[in-house]
């Protein structure tokens, strides 16, 4: 089961919360869902290289809050907030171009990730960045897994890369693991992310699992 089920979805309600939090009637549910997907796809493409951990969407009665968690908020906000203002304007233009109806106002909130070396999404992007710079994949993986294990609270990590590693003709995969990563334990706090390194000879798939111990009481935490 652990190799089939997504570690985040596997722990929804138990340890994790939904990344989109809103309620809608049958009439506007489809449109709202399309808007959410369009927002995520645009921000993933636009903010590539900004070390973004996650994008959460919350809908109120007349407001859509888009919470962007990144380890470098200054890059997204820009000087005196110019970057965030331009990002919001471009996002609204993109949604209009896609012919999606938006009756609510969009508000962007940029939050800082305190420990980026312990965040799976950011670490996965760091691996992709190293591979795109043509660095040896084994060296990139070893350096980053040592950084991850040095973060306080991290008890295990596992990296997977697959594709034409080193430009080889035949694709293969490489796995590097430190500590324990109990994927089948429900109360295990496992951060998981996927990323793709885009190279001249093809894409290389990257998966990262980071185990941060077991959570027994989420309310107390």
Beta strands, then each sheet from edge to edge (+ up, - down):
strand 1: 20-21
strand 2: 52-59
strand 3: 63-70
strand 4: 105-112
strand 5: 156-163
strand 6: 172-179
strand 7: 188-199
strand 8: 202-214
sheet 1: 1+ 2+ 3- 4-
sheet 2: 6+ 5- 8+ 7-
end
